[in-house]
Amino acid sequence: MTRNEIVSVLGPVDEAVIADIALTGASLEELREAFAWIGADEALVNEGHAMPSPRVSRLIEILEPPEDEPEVPGEME
């Protein structure tokens, strides 16, 4: 996945986040899925979606802010 593909899904993000995502080897579709889970995990479960794959779960970990920081995932300061 290229930097431009990552930015096309997430918008402007920190270069470290881009590097972490690229290192997962995830596809663009997996990144889109992870981004959807972050915004609506309960809704996806209620709709009967399968739980995220290990790779998508890893992307979610990268994108979610720590619980004590309610910032937008990957937001630049």
PyMOL commands that set and color helices and strands:
alter all, ss='L'
color gray80, all
select helices_A, chain A and resi 3-10+15-23+28-46+54-63
alter helices_A, ss='H'
color red, helices_A
deselect
rebuild
show_as cartoon
